[in-house]
Amino acid sequence: MMTLEQLPPKGVKREQAILELGKDGANGELLLQLANTEKGKCKTAAQKALAQLEYAPATPCLLYTSPSPRDRQKSRMPSSA
């Protein structure tokens, strides 16, 4: 986890360092702070890094639902249709 003081002072190096923060979820609060305080390309970098954290691959899970009484009906359409 990086702190604000450890970031390069300005320029391309700062922008790249901010993008790197998006690889570790522990940097979420720092990235949020940067997205609210930085300007220009560094702000954009902070927003992109936050997006990396938010769209990390989810763990797959199974959802089971039991059949409802309506599922046992033969047709849901009215007979006149």
Order of alpha helices (4+ residues) and beta strands (2+ residues): alpha-alpha-alpha
